[in-house]
Amino acid sequence: MPYDTHADIRIDTKARHAPVSGNPFSVGTGFNALSFKHGMYAGAMDPLIMVDHFVMTEPTFGPHAHAGLSAVSILFEDSDGRFNNKDSLGNDIDLMPGDLYWMKAGGGAVHDEKPVRGARTHALQVFVNLPASMKYDAPASMHVKAGDMPVLTGGGYRARVMLGASNGRKGATSPALPMTVLDVSLQGGGPFEHTVPAGETVFVLAAKGEASVAFGGKTVELSPGQSVAFAPSDTENRLILSAADEAHIAVLQATPIREAFVQQGPFAMSTQAEVDAMFAAHKAGKLGRIEP
């Protein structure tokens, strides 16, 4: 999906861990979202560039290119119907509720994502930065079906391990940077606990309900549509999620890249000159095309 923003990024270990509300935006009549961008978190979101929490009910963006990043679609289980993903890698896949699709665009790829007629897709669209050493890699993709994801259950919680690992259960591994993605439902109380290794950032989003997030001696209260990002710690820490009533929480965890970058729309490169070159390459049809 195309978006416009640009910035350098640095990790600020003294970042204030306060709730961040997403910026609402919509496109046409079939796309509504809350957008969370890295500049809101004083660098503590690295390697995430952007997370959009959206509902889409009709085709919106059309085919578009990406380069220098990974575009990740995280579908929630309360989606209804099929979400078609078609790209210049030759994929034509109908994602189902609860699925995950990771496209490592690398040196350039074109894709189109849209709900089929009558479908309602509730999901996260995530831009994950790539280090300079990977920005021109050949594109790659991975589809993880909901039925293949480990599910953790306990008193007051259910957590899907969409990527990575938690509590001794291992899910799929991304085709780019390692990342843990957890889709957590709390049925009042909880708590759900997850160990975060030293040196990794943690982004937590309250998709539904009020939630309490404890990490590294800090506790943050989130309302629906709010998030918090925790900068890396020198030691292993427990992330503890709890709620008085029902809540739905997404957790994204990864090792920061700590490299400056420039993002404009769907491209994230190391310099402005590289971004300009990608726009020119796309205009010339060199980033691939979707076969009819």
Long-range contacts (C-beta under 8 A, 24 or more apart in sequence): 1-52, 1-60, 1-61, 1-64, 1-71, 1-113, 1-125, 1-266, 2-61, 2-64, 2-265, 2-266, 3-35, 3-50, 3-52, 3-127, 3-265, 3-266, 4-264, 4-265, 5-37, 5-39, 5-50, 5-263, 5-264, 6-262, 6-263, 6-264, 6-275, 7-38, 7-39, 7-261, 7-262, 7-263, 8-260, 8-261, 8-262, 9-38, 9-43, 9-46, 9-129, 9-257, 9-258, 9-259, 9-260, 9-261, 10-43, 10-258, 10-260, 11-43, 11-44, 11-46, 11-201, 11-231, 11-232, 11-256, 11-258, 12-42, 12-43, 12-44, 12-231, 13-231, 13-232, 14-231, 15-41, 15-42, 15-43, 15-44, 15-229, 15-231, 16-42, 17-44, 17-215, 17-218, 17-220, 17-228, 17-229, 17-230, 18-220, 18-228, 19-220, 19-221, 19-222, 19-223, 19-226, 19-227, 19-228, 20-226, 20-227, 20-228, 20-229, 21-225, 21-226, 22-53, 22-225, 22-226, 22-227, 27-60, 27-61, 28-58, 28-60, 29-58, 30-56, 30-57, 30-58, 30-59, 30-60, 30-115, 31-55, 31-56, 31-57, 31-58, 31-60, 31-61, 34-225, 36-203, 36-205, 36-227, 41-203, 41-229, 42-231, 43-231, 43-256, 44-201, 44-229, 44-230, 44-231, 45-201, 45-203, 45-229, 46-129, 46-201, 46-256, 46-257, 46-258, 47-128, 47-129, 47-177, 47-201, 47-254, 47-255, 47-256, 47-257, 48-126, 48-127, 48-128, 48-129, 48-201, 48-203, 48-252, 48-254, 49-127, 49-128, 49-129, 49-261, 49-263, 49-268, 50-125, 50-126, 50-127, 51-124, 51-125, 51-126, 51-127, 51-203, 51-205, 51-227, 51-252, 52-124, 52-125, 52-126, 53-123, 53-124, 53-205, 53-207, 53-225, 54-121, 54-122, 54-123, 54-124, 54-125, 55-120, 55-121, 55-122, 56-83, 56-114, 56-115, 56-120, 56-121, 56-123, 57-115, 57-119, 57-120, 57-121, 58-114, 58-115, 59-114, 59-115, 60-114, 61-112, 61-113, 61-114, 62-112, 63-110, 63-111, 63-112, 63-289, 63-290, 64-110, 64-111, 64-112, 64-266, 65-105, 65-108, 65-109, 65-110, 65-266, 65-267, 65-278, 65-282, 65-287, 65-288, 66-103, 66-105, 66-108, 66-109, 66-110, 66-111, 66-266, 66-267, 67-105, 67-106, 67-107, 67-108, 67-109, 67-135, 67-266, 67-267, 67-268, 67-269, 67-278, 67-282, 67-287, 68-105, 68-106, 68-129, 68-130, 68-135, 68-261, 68-267, 68-268, 68-269, 68-270, 68-274, 68-278, 69-105, 69-127, 69-128, 69-129, 69-130, 69-263, 69-266, 69-267, 69-268, 70-102, 70-103, 70-104, 70-105, 70-127, 70-128, 70-130, 70-174, 70-175, 70-176, 70-177, 71-103, 71-105, 71-111, 71-125, 71-126, 71-127, 71-128, 71-266, 72-100, 72-101, 72-102, 72-103, 72-124, 72-125, 72-126, 72-127, 72-128, 72-174, 73-99, 73-100, 73-101, 73-113, 73-123, 73-124, 73-125, 73-126, 74-100, 74-123, 74-124, 74-125, 74-126, 74-162, 74-181, 74-183, 74-250, 75-99, 75-100, 75-121, 75-122, 75-123, 75-146, 76-122, 76-123, 76-124, 76-183, 76-207, 76-248, 77-146, 77-160, 77-183, 78-122, 79-119, 79-120, 79-121, 79-122, 79-123, 80-119, 80-120, 81-115, 81-116, 81-118, 81-119, 81-120, 81-121, 82-115, 82-116, 82-119, 83-113, 83-114, 83-115, 83-116, 83-119, 83-121, 83-123, 84-112, 84-113, 84-114, 84-115, 84-116, 85-111, 85-112, 85-113, 85-143, 86-111, 86-112, 86-113, 86-290, 87-111, 87-112, 87-141, 87-288, 87-290, 88-139, 88-287, 88-288, 88-289, 88-290, 89-139, 89-140, 89-141, 89-288, 90-291, 91-141, 91-143, 93-143, 95-143, 96-145, 96-146, 97-146, 98-145, 98-146, 98-149, 98-160, 98-183, 99-143, 99-144, 99-145, 99-146, 100-143, 100-144, 100-149, 100-162, 100-163, 100-172, 100-181, 101-141, 101-142, 101-143, 101-144, 102-141, 102-142, 102-144, 102-163, 102-174, 102-175, 102-176, 103-139, 103-140, 103-141, 104-130, 104-137, 104-139, 104-140, 104-141, 104-174, 104-175, 104-176, 105-139, 106-130, 106-134, 106-135, 106-136, 106-137, 106-138, 106-139, 106-140, 107-135, 107-136, 107-137, 107-138, 107-139, 108-139, 108-278, 108-281, 108-282, 108-286, 108-287, 108-288, 109-139, 109-287, 109-288, 110-282, 110-287, 110-288, 110-289, 110-290, 111-290, 112-290, 124-205, 124-250, 126-252, 127-263, 127-268, 128-176, 128-177, 128-179, 128-254, 129-257, 129-259, 129-261, 129-268, 130-176, 130-177, 130-257, 130-268, 131-177, 131-257, 131-259, 132-259, 132-270, 134-176, 135-268, 135-269, 135-270, 135-274, 139-288, 140-175, 140-176, 141-175, 142-172, 142-174, 142-175, 144-171, 144-172, 148-172, 152-192, 154-192, 155-189, 155-190, 156-186, 156-187, 156-188, 156-189, 156-190, 156-191, 156-192, 157-184, 157-185, 157-186, 157-187, 157-190, 157-191, 157-192, 157-241, 158-184, 158-185, 158-187, 159-183, 159-184, 159-185, 159-192, 159-194, 160-184, 164-253, 166-194, 166-195, 167-193, 167-194, 167-195, 177-254, 177-255, 177-257, 178-254, 178-255, 179-252, 179-253, 179-254, 180-251, 180-252, 180-253, 180-254, 181-250, 181-251, 181-252, 181-253, 182-250, 182-251, 182-253, 183-248, 183-250, 184-241, 184-248, 184-249, 184-250, 184-251, 185-246, 185-247, 185-248, 185-249, 186-211, 186-241, 186-242, 186-243, 186-246, 186-247, 186-248, 186-249, 187-246, 188-243, 188-244, 188-245, 188-246, 189-242, 189-243, 189-244, 190-241, 190-242, 190-243, 191-240, 191-241, 191-242, 192-240, 192-241, 192-242, 193-238, 193-239, 193-240, 193-241, 194-238, 194-239, 194-241, 194-251, 195-236, 195-237, 195-238, 195-239, 196-233, 196-236, 196-237, 196-238, 196-239, 196-253, 197-236, 198-232, 198-233, 198-234, 198-235, 198-236, 198-237, 199-232, 199-233, 199-234, 199-255, 200-232, 200-253, 200-254, 200-255, 200-256, 201-229, 201-230, 201-231, 201-232, 201-253, 201-254, 201-255, 201-256, 202-229, 202-230, 202-239, 202-251, 202-252, 202-253, 203-227, 203-228, 203-229, 203-230, 203-251, 203-252, 203-253, 204-228, 204-229, 204-230, 204-239, 204-241, 204-249, 204-250, 204-251, 205-249, 205-250, 205-252, 206-247, 206-248, 206-249, 207-248, 207-249, 207-250, 208-246, 208-247, 208-248, 209-243, 209-245, 209-246, 209-247, 209-248, 210-243, 210-244, 210-245, 210-247, 211-241, 211-242, 211-243, 211-247, 211-249, 212-240, 212-241, 212-242, 212-243, 213-239, 213-240, 213-241, 213-249, 214-238, 214-239, 214-240, 214-241, 214-242, 215-239, 215-240, 222-249, 232-256
